[in-house]
């Protein structure tokens, strides 16, 4: 079951998208739970990172525009798949700013919609694989791997320092490294694993990770510099 939000002030357009989704569901053996919103403001008020896919109109007669809402959405959730729906194709170019996957020009063409949904479903599947489950104090938490900035050791626990918060788990750092299963995580020290996408600078004995200075051990420095250079050069990426 995939959770979908359709954000459009025109009821007829929302209905067209629903019919297109019904056809995609039939052809791909998937189920969609669809919520409809008649304004960007109403959508943002109720948003809770529970959607896999969002269709966002760009122009609204009242309140925030679709682009303004998309910027706010990305501050809350960087992973949800976003597709713009618009009357003016040129306006969708701005979508790259908010990592929109695609855009659909009204009136919606069912064939073109199915082609775009093939790509969208593939992105949703990759997004789902970008999560790990962390057990903290008997509770399970689902964390997005790409939002984890670094991982440290605290006694017999590891602490995941994420943009979603800090979460600890009874685990070794080596086990956490295997669990993350990403070439973008590299050790800067025996007790610290860093997400290279958040590294903004490497100084003599520290690296700056999302504004936080972390020690780079002398024994790890050469390997860490090599990994970061590969990341910047595009040869160390997630599959």
N, C-alpha and C positions, 0 to 999 in steps of 0.2 A: 504494500500500500504506500503510494507516494502522496504527500500532502502538497496541494497546489493552491496558490492564491491568485485570483484574477482581480486586478485593480483597474477599474474603468468606470467612468461616470455614466456610460450608456448601457442600459440593460440589454438592448439588442445585441451589442457587441460582446457582452459577457456571455450571452446565450450562444452566439456563434462559436466562441472559443470552447465552451462546454461541449458542443456537438462535435467539434474537431477532436477534442480530448477523448470523447467516447469512442470515436473511430480508431484513434491510436491505441486505446486500451484494448479494443477488440482484436486488432491486428497483432499486437505485441504481447498479449496475455499479461497485462499489468492492470493494476487498479489505481484509480485516482480518487482522493478525497478532496473536493474542491470547495474553497471558501470564496465568496464574492464580496468585494468592497467597492462602494460607489465613489470613494474619495481616497486620496493618498493619506490624508490626515487620519481617517478612520482605520486604515490599514496599519499605520505606525503605532497608533494607540494600543492596538491588540497584538502587536507583533511580539513573539516570544521565542524566536529561533526554532520554530517547529515546522517550517516549510522546506520542502526540497526544491521547489520551483516557483518562481513568481513571474507573472505576466503583468507588466506595468505600463499603463497608458502614459503618455508624456504630457498631454495637455488636459488640465482640469479647469472648469469655470470658476471654482472657488478653492481657497486654501493653497497648499503647496503644489508645485508642479511635480510631474513624475520624476524629473531629474533631481529636484531638491529632495524628494522622498528617497530616491535611490542613494544619494549621498548619506542621508541619515541611516538608511538600511545598512549600508556598508560599515558604518561605525558600530552597528550592533552585531552584524553577522557578515563576515567576509567570504563565507563559503557557499551560501545559498545561490542557486543558479537563477540568473536574472535575464529575462527577455523583454525588450521594449515593444509596445504596440503603438503605432503612430500613423497619423494621416500624411505626414510629411517625412519622406525617407531621409532627407538631409539632416533632420534633427537627431536621428539615431546615431550619427557619427560621434556625438558627445558621449555615447554609451561606453566608449573605451575607457573614459575617465573612471567609471564605476565598475569596470570589469563585467559589462553586460555580455552575455554569450552571443546574442543575436538580436535582430529586430524583425518585426512583422508589420508589413504595411497594410492598412485597412483599404478596402474590405478584405477580410482574411480569405486567402485562397486555400482550400483544403489540401490540395496536393503539395503546395509549397510548405504548408504547416507540417505535414507528415515528414517531409525531408528535414525540416529544422528540428523536429522533435526527436529524430534519430540521433542527432548530435547532442541534444539536451539530455536525453536519457543516458547517453554515454558519460556525460559530465556528471550527472547525478550519481551514477554508479561509482565513479572515481572519488567523488566527495564522500560517499558512504565509507569507502575504504580508508579515508583519512581520519579515522577515529580509533582510539584505544579505550578500553575500559579500565578504570583505576578503582581499586577497593580501598576506601578510607574509612576507618572506624566502623566497619561493618556495612557501609553504604557503597553502592556502585555509582561511579560517575563516568559519563561518556565525554572524553576530551577530544577536541580537534587537534590532530598532530601538528598541523601547520601553525597553530596559535601558541604552541609551546616554545618559549624563548630559550630556556636552558633547563637542565636537570642537575640537582646537587645531591650530595649524600649527607644525611643527618642520622648518625648512629647506624642502626640496622634498617633505616628507611631511606627511600629516595624522595625528593621533593620536586614535583613538576611545576616549574614557574611558568604559568601560562597567562595569556591575556584574558583568560576566563577566570583567573584566580590561581592560588597556590594549593596544590593537592599532594598529600604524602601517601606513600604506600610501602608496606613491608616487603622490600625487594632489594636486590643488589643492583649496582649501577650497570653491570654487564647484562643482567637480565632485562633491565629497562631499555638498554640499547637494542637488544634483540626484539623487544616488544615494539619499539618505535619503528624499527625496520626501515630506516630512511638514510640514504647517503648524505643527506644534508645535516645530520647530527654528527659532530666530531668532538673528541675530547680536547679540552685546552689544559686540563689538569687531571690527575688520577681520579679526583672526586667531582668532576664537572663535565657535563656534556652540553655542547652549545649548538643551537640551530643556526647554521651559517647565514640564513636569509635575514637574520636580525643583527648581524655583525656590521657595524658602521665604521669601525676603525680598529687597527691593531697597532699598539704602541710597543715599547721595549719589552715590558713584562705583563701587559694587560691587554685584553680585548674589550671593546665597548659593544655591549649587547643591549639594544633597545634602551640606551642611556645608562645602563649599569656596567660598571667596570669589573671585570672578572680576571683573575690571575691566569696567565699563560705560563705553565711550568717550563723550565728550561729543557727538560727531556721531551716535552710535547711540542715545542715551538716549531721545529722544522716541519713536522707532519701537519700541524695545524695551518701553517702558512701555505703549504702545498695544497691542502684541501680547500682553503679559502680562494686561492688563485684559480683552482679548477672550477669552483662555483662561479666566480666572476667571469671566467672564460666560457661558461656554459657547458663544460664537459662533465661537471658533477651535478646532476639533476635527478629528480625523482622520475621514475618510470611512468 
